[in-house]
Amino acid sequence: MRKTLVIASLVVFTTSVAVAQEQERRPMTTDDGLNMVSVGGALLSPDGEWVLYSKSELNWKENKRKTTYHMVPASGGESFQYIGDDGGSAFQFSPDGSHLSFRRSVDSKQQLFLMRTTGGEAVQLTKQKSSVGSYKWASDSRRIFFVADEPKSEEEEKRHKDGYDAIVVDEGPNGQRASSWNNLWVVNIDGEDKEAKRVTNEEFRIGGFDISPDASRIVFTARYENRRNQQYLSEIFLFNIQDSTKTRLTENRAPESGVQWSPDGVHFAYRAVSNGEWEQRQNKLWVMNADTRDTRMVSGQFVGNMSQSFWTPDGEGVLFTGRQQTNSNLFCLDVASGQVEQLTHVTGSLSVSSFSRDRAKMVYSFQDMDTPADLYVSGTASHDPVRLTEANPWVETDIHLASGEVVSWKSSDGLDIEGILYLPAGYEEGTRLPLLLHVHGGPAGVFSNSFSYRYHVWAGLGYAQLLPNVRGSSAYSDEFLRGNNRDIGGGDYEDLMTGVDHVIERGYVNADSMGIRGWSYGGILGGWTITQTNRFKGASLGAMVSDWTSEYGPGFNHDVRLWYIGGTPWENPGRWREMSPLTHVANVTTPTLLLHGINDRTDTEPQSMMFFAALKDQGKATRYIKFPREPHGFREPRHQRTRDIEEIRWIQQHVRGIDWTPWERETDEEDDDDEKETGRSS
């Protein structure tokens, strides 16, 4: 009897502790998200014993993030900072594991550095007159090949400093901005002669390259011009190091990338959408015989988006991370048959960054909707993960996280559409909430089963959120990817609205309290949406394009010309005008916030200015905030905070009628150490 009472008491005590812990949790804030530590860039040593990784932490005082580099045993355990405060980038282990190489800035030029993995000081390896770009080790671990821009002559440098810096657009190596030709170089690790030697001497722009296993040949992609929207002019070349001869291996109108030699030294793999025209489909994996040029596509049986591919040591297979719908896993492709085997079966996003030399071990990051990314090591053949990092433990213990689930519905034409629905913690079935509709970037982006603090912030404010993977999203079929061809703002708009109707019908959403937000294509389709319907009470549009014709020259728009609208503004003027949100701006009744970085070259800043001016001239509720120095993706933490806070303020005001007061953050003069440790804002 006494034993029964003790057990009952323990149950009551355990339950009470759990309830108390749950009551102590709090909603997530924007400052929590900014304070989060991110880990990545993981490299597994060739012997599979150690992992080098980066850790990025907020430095609020200096308005930037600080990155440090750490080493941890692959079996798990304590990590330690491995690289000093001078830092570096582009870390690589030598194939034999004896050295670690990286780039570091010297006199504003990126140079190669080298240090022994057993420890010691880093030694500068190159003294290039221009920055070192991408680089790779030869398999013998005695040489490093790298790409470097052609430097200006002393006379050219002087004239440039004197103000003769006019840019002749699309001539020579220039695109929209000043640029340089680049070439391949090689530097020896051993011996007395460690001066870098030129390998190629051409007027071209090298994309990617790889060194054959015997270091006798280099396969690389390059183009002889640098115009913004002409990536299809990139071709594959083969360079023989012994006699300095170059052979062109492809001649088509599709861009190639990701060249990688097979262990047999005869074949190499590369990525391309096709072997002919620049089609709209997801990248495929191709294998070419470098001697005969025989080429075949080997990944045709895989449906989804491939990335991070690695040859197996026997050259018979390719390991790759593949995203299918909202999840990503590790797969192995049999090169001979094209058959694909799924090696991991996680629900979430697993992304392999490095393997051991024998491919028996891998290091990867994993995250899902309510789990921030951390690093793990596992065997490749059997998934037996060892956790290496716990970057943000307070998220799990301190925060009320949203619950996310994948939902699906039929669009207006019967097409099956999938999306993610987030609901606040503790949501009670049947409660109708205000809705925030998110629109992803792209158009060939995708909402995935991964962690983003912003969704948890909005959930903490009481919103249901719908994230639709509309037609045109990647990670589904190629047919689905082409779903908005010649129809941008057509079927994809219907996919949004039928998704909204679906969550209303399921009882989650108050149809009278709905907002919409998006960035890039999300801002474009979001802008189009508010010209077509008045169902949304507030909108936040970031980095949008409002007028396709005026964006034709300045922006990144080959996809619009080739696929989404078709033709050019002079060949197809009616359609270019018809599909522009600015054309229909008189229809807008939704109060609209506009956000844009002044240095955005993907979607140029005047596009938001035009939409804002049109709304303002009509006396409609609008506000435009533009951010100095920022490109398409914001970099400065204070700008990121301002962007997010102002977006919340606008949506709260116009969707729910709330005069919202933002969270306070410590002043610039106060110390942020406690905040870093807890992940909390004051």
N, C-alpha and C positions, 0 to 999 in steps of 0.2 A: 504493500500500500504506500509506504514511504517512498519507494522507488518511483512509483507512478506520479506522486506529487512532485518529486524533484524534476522528472521529465517534463511535466506540465508547466512547472515554474520556468524551466529553461526555454520552453517554447514561447511562453508569454514574454520573457525577457528578450529573446531574439527578435520577436515580432515588434516589441516596443522600440528596440534599437533601430530596426529597419524603418519604422514609421517616423521616428525622430530624425533619422538621416534624410528621409524623403522630404520632411517638412523644412529641413535646413537648406534644401536646394533652392536655387533662384533662377529666374529667366536669364538667358544669355544677352550680353550687350555687344554693341559694336566694338567697344574697347576690349572686351574679352577676345573677340576675333582677332583684333590687331595684335594683342599680346601673345597669341599662340605661337609656340615654337614649331618650326617646320624642319623636318629631316628629309634628306634625299641624297642624290648623287652617289649612291652606294656602289663601291667597288670591292669585289671579292678578290683576294690575292690569288695568284695562279695555283698555289697549292691548296686553296680552300680553307686556310687556317685563320685569316684575318679579314676584317671588313673596315675599309675607310669610308667615312660618310661626312656629309656637311650638316651643320646645324645653324639655322637662321633665326635670330632673335631681334626683337624690336629695340631700337635705340631712339626713344622718343625725343630726347634732348637734341640729338643731331638730325632728327627727321629722316632716318634711314634705318635699314635693317643691317645688322652685323652678322657676317657669316664666319663660322669657325669650323675647323676640320678635326675629326676625331677618329681614333682607332679602337676597335673592340674585337675580342676573340669571336670567331664564327660560331663557337660553341656557346656563346652567351657569357655574360659577366660584366665587370666594370669597364667602362670606356675611359679613354684619356685623350686630351687634346694632343694632336700629333704635329700640326703645323703651327708655327708661331703667329704673332699678330700681323706679320706682313702678308699672311694669307697666300692665295693663289687661285687658280682655276684650271679646268680641263685636266684633272689628275688622271694618270695612267700608271699601272704597274708595268715594268718591263716583262716580256714573256717568261724570263727565267725567275722573276720575282725578286731579283736582287736590288732593283732600284725603283724609285717612284719619281715620275716626271710631272711637271706642271708648268703653267704659264704664270708670270708675275710681271707687273709693270715696272719698268726702269726708264726714267726720263720720258714718261708718257708713251713708251713703246712696250708692247708685250713681248717678253723674251722667255725662252725655255730655261727652266731650272731643273736640277737633278739632285736627289739625295738618296743615300742608301736606306733600304727598308729596315736595317738593323739600328738606324739612328744616325745622328750627326747633323752637321749644318748643310743647308741647301747651297748648291754651287751653281752660279750662272753659266749656262751652256752656250747660249747664242748672244751675239752682239749685232743683230740685224739693224739696218738703218730704217726699216719699217717694221711694223708689228708682225709677230708670228701668229698665224691663224691656226687652222686645224693641223693636227700632226698625228703620226703613227709610228710605232716601233717596227723595225725589221724583226723577223722571227728569231734571228741569232742574238738579239738583245745588244748588238754592238753599234747600231745606227738608228737614228731617228730621221724620218722624212717629214717635211712640213711645207705648208703653203705660206707665202709671204707676198704682200703687195710690193709692186715696183716703186722704189722711193723716188722722190723728186731730186733732180740734180741741184747742185748748190745754187746755180743761177735761177732755176725754177722756184726754189725755196725762197730766195731773196725777193723775187718779183711777187710771190704770193704774200709775203709779209709786208711788202710795200703797198698792198692793196689791189694788185692785179689778180683778182680771184674770181672773176666772172666765170660762170658755168655755161658751157655750150651743151645744152641738153641733148641727150641721145646721140652723142658723137663720141667716138673712141670708147674709152671705158666708162664714160659718164652715162648715168641714167638721168633721173630727175635731180639727183644730187651728184656732186663731184665724187669721182671714184678713180681707181687705178687698176691696171692689169695686174694679175698675180701669177706666180710661177711656183714650181716645186723646187725645194732645196733639200739637202741632206747634211747631217752633222754626225761625226764619229764620236762615240762615247769613250773608247779606249785609244791609247797611243798619243803621240805628241801632236799630231795634226788634228786639232779640234775646231778648225775654222770651217764654217758652213760653206758648202759648195752648191752652186746652182745646178739643177738637174734639167729643167726645161727652160726654154728661152723663147716665149711666144707672146703675142698680144691677145690674150684670152682671159676669161674669168673661170677659174676652177671651182667646181661645186664640191664634190666629195671625191675621195680616192682611197685605194687600198694597195698594199704591197704584196706581191705573190709570195708564197711560202719560202721559195729559194731566193727571194729578193732580187730576181733578175728582171722582173717586169712590174709595171705599175698600171693599174686600170683606174681611169678617172672620168668624171663628167666635166664638161666645159662648154662655154659659149663664147663666140667672137664679138658679141655686142652685149649691151647691158640695159636694154629697154625694159621698162617696168612690167609690161603685160605680155612679154614674149618668152616666157620660160620654156615654151615648146621647142625653142632653138637650141636647148641644151642637148648634147650628144655624148656618147661614150667613146673614149679613146684608149688605145693601148700603147704604152711607151716601153720600149726596150732599153734598159739601162746600159747595156754593154755597147751598143752602137748608136744610141741616142735617136733611134727612129721612132716615129709616131704613126699609128694606124688608126683611122676612123672606123669604128665598129658598127655604128648605127647611123641611119639617115632617115628621119621621119619627122612627124609633127606632134610628138608626144614627149614630155619631159621625163628623163630618167634620173634616178637618185639611188643612194644607198648601196653602191657597188661593194661587193665583198667576195674575196677569193674563196673558193673551195679548198680544203686541205690537199686535193690532188694537184693543185697548181695549174690546172688546165681549164677548169670551169670557174665561172663566177656568177653570183646571184646579184640581182638588182631589182628595184621597184619601179613600176611604171603602170599607168592605167591601161595602156595598150601598146602594141608594137607598130601602130600606124598614126592615127589621128588622136588629138587630145580629146578623148571621150570623157563623158561625165560618168565615172564609176570609181569605186574605191580602188586604191593601189593594189596591183597584183604582184606576185613574186615571179620573176623570170630567171632562167638559167641559160647562160651562153657559153659555148665552147670558144675560148679565146683564139684557138688556132684555126678552126673551120668557120666560125661565126654562126654555127647552127644554134638556133634560139628556140626555146619553148617556154610557155607559161606553165608553171607547176602548181599554182595555188587555186586553180579554178574550182576545186571542190569546197573551198572554205567560204562561208557566207558571213561577212562581218568586216571589221577593220583590223588590218595587221600592223604591228609595230615591233620594234626591238627584236630583230631576227639575228640568230647565231647558228652557224654551221655546227653539226655534230662532228666529233673528231674523225669519224670514218668517212665523212663527206656524203653519207647516204641520206641524211635528214637535216632539216632546219627547225630549230626551236624558235618560237615567237610568242609574244603576247598578243592575244586576239580579243577584241571587244565585240561581243554579240549582244545586241539590244542594250540593256543597262549594265551588264556585268562584263568583266574581263578576266581571262584565265590564261594559263600557259598551255600551248599546243605544240605538237611535233608533226611536221610535214614530211612524208616519205617522198623524196625527190623523184624516184623512178615511177611510182604509181600515182602520185598526187594525193594519196589518202592522208587524212588528217586525224590524229589521235589527240583527244583532250586529256592533258596530264593532271590538271587541277580542276576542282569543281566547287569553287567558292561562290557564294552569293555576295557580291561586292566587286571591288576593283583591285585585282592583283596585277602588279606591273613589275616584271623582272628587269633589273638594271645591269646585272653582271653574273657570269658563271665562272666556276673554277676552270682550269685548263682542260681537264678531262670531262667537263660538262656534268659531272656527277653532283655538284652542289650549285645552288643559285642563291642570290640575295635579291630580295624584292620588297616592295612596299605594298601594304594592304590598307584599305579603308572601305567604309561603307557609309550609308546615310547618317548613322549616328556614332561612327567610330572614326576619329581623326587618324591620319596616316601615320604608321610606324613601320620599322624595318624588321625583316625576318630573314632567317637562313633556313633552307630546307634541302633535302635530297631532291634531285630532279625526277627520278623514276618513281619515287613514292613521296607523297606530300606529308612531311613530318616537321612542321615549322618549329624553329627556335626563335623566340622573340628577342630582339637586340635592343630596342629602344622603347621607352615610354615617355614620349615627348610632352604630353599634356594630360597627366593623370587627373588633374583637378576637373577636367571636363566631365568625366564620368561621375565623380563624387560630389561636385558642387552645383552642377547645372541641370535644370529641367530641359531635357532635349526633346525636340519634336519627334513624333513617330512618322515614319515614311513607308509608303507601300506603292508598288507598281500597280497602276490601274489601266484599263483599256476600254475603248468605246469605238463605235462605228461613226465615221465621218458622213457628211451629207451624201457622198457618192457610194457609200458602203465600204470604203477602205478602212481596214483595221488600224487604229492609232493607239499608241501606248504612251504613257506618261507617268510621272511620279506625283503622288498626292502627299503633302505634309500636313499633319494636324498637330495642334498644340498638345503638350504633355497633359495627361489627365482629361482628354477630350471625352465628353459624355455623348453617347450615341443619340442622334436626333437633334442635337444643338446646331442651329444654323449660325455660321460665323461669317464675318467679312472675308472676301476672297482677294488674294493677290495672284494674278496670272503672270507667270514668268515666261519670257520668250528667249530661247537660246540664240547664241551667235552662229555665224556660218555664212550662208545658210546650211552648210554641211556640218554643223555642230551636232551635239547630242547631250541630253541630260543623262547622267550616269549614276550608278549606285555608288556614290562617293560623298565625302564630307565637305560641306561648305557652311561656314559659320553663319552666313547671312540668312539661310533658311531657318536656322534655329533662333536667330534674333527676331525675325518676323513672327515666328510661331510664339515666341515669348511675349510678343505684343498682342497676341490673340487672333492671328490670321490663319485661315486655311490657305494653302498654296497649291497651285496646280502648275506642273512643269511638263508641257506636252512635247513629245518628240514628233513634230509635224512631218509631213512628207517633205523629202529633201534632207532629212537627218541621216547621218552616217551610222554605221554599226548595224544596219539592217541590210536588206538586199540592194543590189545595184538598181533594180527597178524602182524601189522605194526612194533611193537617192535621187533618181531622175524625176520624181513625182511632181516637182514644181517647175519642170522645164517649160519655158515659154509661158509660165503661169504664176510667176512670183506674185504673191498677194491674192491668189485665187484659191486653189485647193488648200494651201497652207493656212490661209485665213479661216477657211471653213473648219479645218482641223482644230484650230484654237477654239472657235465658238461652239462646236459640238462637244468639245471637252468641257467647256464651262457649263453647258446644258446638262452634261452627264453628272457632274458633281452637285449641281442644284437638284436634279432629280433624285439623287441618292440621299438628299437631306442634309448635306454638309454646309451649304452655302446660302447666305441671304442675298438674293438676286439684286437687292437694292443697295448693296454695299460692296462694290467690286472695283478693284484697281488693276492696272496693267503696268508692267515694267519690262525693260529689256535693254541690252547693250549691243552695239554693232548691228548685225542683222536683226537682233532682238529689238533694237531701237527703230530699225527700218520697218519691220513687220508690225511692231507696236504702233508706229506713226501711221502706217496704212490702216490699221484696225480702227483707230479713233476717227478716221475719215469715213469709215463705212458703218459705224454703229455708235450710238450714244449710251450704250449700256454701262460704260465704265465712268465712275465718278471722279477718278483721278488717274493720271498717267505720268510715268517717269521714263524719258527716252534718252539713252546715252549713246554718243558716237554714231548718230544716225546719218543716213543719206535721205534727203528730202526731194532732191531733183536729180534724176539719173543723167540727164543730158549735160548739166554743168559739172558733173563729177567724172565725165568720160575721160578727160585728159589727166586731171590731178590725181585721181584715186586708183585703187586696186580693183580693176573691174573686168578682167578678161572673162570671168565667169558670167557676168551679165551679158556681155557681147556674144559669147559662145552658147550659153545655155538659158539663163533665167529670163531674158527678154528676147535676145536674138538680134543679129545685125548691128548696125550702128545708128546713131541719132540722125544721120542723113539718109540712110537706107530705109529705116523703119521709124521715122519721127513720131508717128501717131502713137505707137506702142510705148516708146520711151517716155512720152509725155503722159500717156494714160496710166502707166504703172507707177508714177511718181506721187508720193503723198502730198507734195506741194500743190499739185494740180487740183486736189480735192480739199484743200485746207479750209475752204469756206464752210464745209460740212461739220467741222470740229466744234463740239460743245464741251468736250472733256477738258477740265483744267489740266494744263500740261507743263511739267518741269522738263527742261532740257539741260543736258550736261555734256561737255566736250573738252578734250585736251587740245590746247592750241597747237601742239606739235604732232597731232595725229596725221599720219600719212596714209592710213588704210581707208578711213572715211574722213575726208577733210573737214576742218572746223567750220568753214562758211556754210556747210549744209545745215547745221543746227541754227546758225544765224539767220538763214533765209526763212526757215520754218517759224522761228521765234518772231521775226519781223512781221511775217504775214499774220500770225495770231495777234500780235500786239496792235497792228494797224486796224484790226477788226474789233479791238476792244475786248478781246477774250482773255480769260484768266490764264496767265502764263508767266514763267520765270526762266531766265537763262543764266547758268553759271558756267563760265569757261575757266579752265585751269592752266596757268602758265607752265611751260616746260614739259607738260605731260604728253606722252604719245598715246597710242590706242589703248594700251593697258597701263593704268596709273602706277607710278613707282614710289611717290613720296607719301609716307604714312599720314601726314596731316591733310594732304589732299584726299587720300582715301577715306579718312574719317569725315571730312567735310562733305564729300560726295554722298556717303552712306547716311549721315545724319540729316542732310537736307532732303534726301529722298524720303526718309522716314517721316520727317516733318510734313512734307507735302502730301504724302499719301494719307497720313493720319488726319490732316486737316480736311481734305476734300472727300475722302471715302467715308470717314466716320465722324467728321465734325469735331475732332479733338484738337485743341490747342496744345500740342505736345511739347513738353520740356525735355530736351536731351539730357542724357547722363553727363555728369561732371567728370572731368579728368584732371589729374594732378597738373599743376602749372609747370611750365618749362623749367623753373628753377628748382623744383622739388626733386628729390631722389626717387628713381623708379625701381630700385632694387627689390623692394617688397612686392611691388606690382608684378615684376617679372617672375618672382618665385611662385606667387599664388595664381597668376593669370587673371586676377580680378582688377577691375577699375575701381577707383575710389568712389 
